[in-house]
Amino acid sequence: MIKLIITDENMEYMNGSEAIECVRKMEKSGSIKHVNIISCTCHSDELTLKKILDAGSQLIIPKPADKATLEEAMRNLNII
């Protein structure tokens, strides 16, 4: 079982928001169970952040993300 997906908004084939939307559609169809999603991005503009959250990301962390930031995010989602 997958407990966590970490996306990057600037991926080559599909951006993070598009990937998140695909995961959430799979959840709605019942083909997978709920998966926690954390998004990494270097963007800080409100439009991009809203797009990421609207797609279904639970948390956004800024890039470059350090180990402590990632661990805190995972604690917030009760993963660790």
CYANA upper distance limits for C-alpha pairs under 8 A (distance plus 0.5 A):
  2 ILE  CA     35 VAL  CA      7.01
  3 LYS  CA     35 VAL  CA      6.15
  3 LYS  CA     36 ASN  CA      6.60
  3 LYS  CA     79 ILE  CA      7.71
  4 LEU  CA     35 VAL  CA      6.37
  4 LEU  CA     36 ASN  CA      5.28
  4 LEU  CA     37 ILE  CA      6.23
  4 LEU  CA     38 ILE  CA      8.02
  4 LEU  CA     79 ILE  CA      8.37
  5 ILE  CA     35 VAL  CA      7.57
  5 ILE  CA     36 ASN  CA      6.78
  5 ILE  CA     37 ILE  CA      5.33
  5 ILE  CA     38 ILE  CA      6.87
  6 ILE  CA     37 ILE  CA      6.32
  6 ILE  CA     38 ILE  CA      5.37
  6 ILE  CA     39 SER  CA      6.15
  6 ILE  CA     40 CYS  CA      7.63
  7 THR  CA     16 GLY  CA      5.80
  7 THR  CA     19 ALA  CA      8.32
  7 THR  CA     20 ILE  CA      8.42
  7 THR  CA     37 ILE  CA      7.86
  7 THR  CA     38 ILE  CA      6.88
  7 THR  CA     39 SER  CA      5.25
  7 THR  CA     40 CYS  CA      6.47
  8 ASP  CA     15 ASN  CA      7.58
  8 ASP  CA     16 GLY  CA      5.67
  8 ASP  CA     39 SER  CA      6.27
  8 ASP  CA     40 CYS  CA      5.32
  8 ASP  CA     41 THR  CA      6.33
  9 GLU  CA     15 ASN  CA      5.57
  9 GLU  CA     16 GLY  CA      4.58
  9 GLU  CA     17 SER  CA      6.93
  9 GLU  CA     39 SER  CA      7.51
  9 GLU  CA     40 CYS  CA      7.03
  9 GLU  CA     41 THR  CA      6.04
  9 GLU  CA     52 ILE  CA      8.38
 10 ASN  CA     15 ASN  CA      5.95
 10 ASN  CA     16 GLY  CA      7.17
 10 ASN  CA     41 THR  CA      7.83
 11 MET  CA     15 ASN  CA      5.36
 11 MET  CA     16 GLY  CA      7.02
 14 MET  CA     18 GLU  CA      6.64
 14 MET  CA     19 ALA  CA      6.89
 15 ASN  CA     19 ALA  CA      6.85
 16 GLY  CA     20 ILE  CA      6.60
 16 GLY  CA     39 SER  CA      7.66
 16 GLY  CA     52 ILE  CA      7.98
 17 SER  CA     21 GLU  CA      6.72
 17 SER  CA     51 LYS  CA      7.40
 17 SER  CA     52 ILE  CA      5.75
 17 SER  CA     55 ALA  CA      6.05
 17 SER  CA     56 GLY  CA      8.48
 17 SER  CA     57 SER  CA      8.47
 18 GLU  CA     22 CYS  CA      6.87
 18 GLU  CA     55 ALA  CA      7.89
 19 ALA  CA     23 VAL  CA      6.90
 20 ILE  CA     24 ARG  CA      6.67
 20 ILE  CA     37 ILE  CA      8.09
 20 ILE  CA     55 ALA  CA      6.42
 20 ILE  CA     56 GLY  CA      6.70
 20 ILE  CA     57 SER  CA      7.20
 21 GLU  CA     25 LYS  CA      6.63
 21 GLU  CA     55 ALA  CA      5.79
 21 GLU  CA     56 GLY  CA      7.23
 22 CYS  CA     26 MET  CA      6.80
 23 VAL  CA     27 GLU  CA      6.84
 23 VAL  CA     35 VAL  CA      8.46
 24 ARG  CA     28 LYS  CA      6.78
 24 ARG  CA     34 HIS  CA      8.48
 24 ARG  CA     56 GLY  CA      7.38
 25 LYS  CA     29 SER  CA      6.70
 26 MET  CA     30 GLY  CA      6.82
 26 MET  CA     31 SER  CA      5.97
 26 MET  CA     32 ILE  CA      6.42
 27 GLU  CA     31 SER  CA      6.58
 27 GLU  CA     32 ILE  CA      5.55
 27 GLU  CA     33 LYS  CA      6.16
 27 GLU  CA     34 HIS  CA      6.47
 36 ASN  CA     57 SER  CA      8.30
 36 ASN  CA     58 GLN  CA      7.40
 36 ASN  CA     77 LEU  CA      7.88
 37 ILE  CA     56 GLY  CA      8.24
 37 ILE  CA     57 SER  CA      5.71
 37 ILE  CA     58 GLN  CA      6.21
 37 ILE  CA     59 LEU  CA      7.50
 38 ILE  CA     57 SER  CA      6.43
 38 ILE  CA     58 GLN  CA      6.49
 38 ILE  CA     59 LEU  CA      5.42
 38 ILE  CA     60 ILE  CA      6.32
 38 ILE  CA     61 ILE  CA      7.79
 38 ILE  CA     73 ALA  CA      8.24
 39 SER  CA     52 ILE  CA      8.00
 39 SER  CA     57 SER  CA      6.83
 39 SER  CA     58 GLN  CA      8.38
 39 SER  CA     59 LEU  CA      6.70
 39 SER  CA     60 ILE  CA      5.21
 39 SER  CA     61 ILE  CA      6.71
 40 CYS  CA     60 ILE  CA      6.30
 40 CYS  CA     61 ILE  CA      5.51
 40 CYS  CA     62 PRO  CA      6.11
 40 CYS  CA     63 LYS  CA      6.38
 40 CYS  CA     65 ALA  CA      7.97
 41 THR  CA     60 ILE  CA      7.79
 41 THR  CA     61 ILE  CA      7.16
 41 THR  CA     62 PRO  CA      5.76
 41 THR  CA     63 LYS  CA      5.89
 42 CYS  CA     62 PRO  CA      6.11
 42 CYS  CA     63 LYS  CA      5.49
 42 CYS  CA     64 PRO  CA      7.93
 43 HIS  CA     48 THR  CA      7.31
 43 HIS  CA     49 LEU  CA      8.00
 43 HIS  CA     62 PRO  CA      8.23
 44 SER  CA     48 THR  CA      7.67
 44 SER  CA     49 LEU  CA      7.16
 45 ASP  CA     49 LEU  CA      6.90
 46 GLU  CA     50 LYS  CA      6.43
 47 LEU  CA     51 LYS  CA      6.67
 48 THR  CA     52 ILE  CA      6.79
 49 LEU  CA     53 LEU  CA      6.81
 49 LEU  CA     60 ILE  CA      8.25
 50 LYS  CA     54 ASP  CA      6.37
 51 LYS  CA     55 ALA  CA      6.63
 52 ILE  CA     56 GLY  CA      7.30
 52 ILE  CA     57 SER  CA      6.50
 52 ILE  CA     60 ILE  CA      8.44
 53 LEU  CA     57 SER  CA      5.44
 53 LEU  CA     58 GLN  CA      7.20
 53 LEU  CA     59 LEU  CA      8.10
 53 LEU  CA     60 ILE  CA      8.44
 59 LEU  CA     73 ALA  CA      7.72
 61 ILE  CA     65 ALA  CA      7.23
 61 ILE  CA     69 THR  CA      8.00
 61 ILE  CA     70 LEU  CA      8.26
 61 ILE  CA     73 ALA  CA      8.42
 65 ALA  CA     69 THR  CA      6.74
 65 ALA  CA     70 LEU  CA      7.19
 66 ASP  CA     70 LEU  CA      6.90
 67 LYS  CA     71 GLU  CA      6.57
 68 ALA  CA     72 GLU  CA      6.61
 69 THR  CA     73 ALA  CA      6.72
 70 LEU  CA     74 MET  CA      6.69
 71 GLU  CA     75 ARG  CA      6.65
 71 GLU  CA     80 ILE  CA      8.27
 72 GLU  CA     76 ASN  CA      6.70
 73 ALA  CA     77 LEU  CA      6.98
 74 MET  CA     78 ASN  CA      6.72
 74 MET  CA     79 ILE  CA      5.71
 74 MET  CA     80 ILE  CA      6.48
 75 ARG  CA     79 ILE  CA      6.31
 75 ARG  CA     80 ILE  CA      5.79
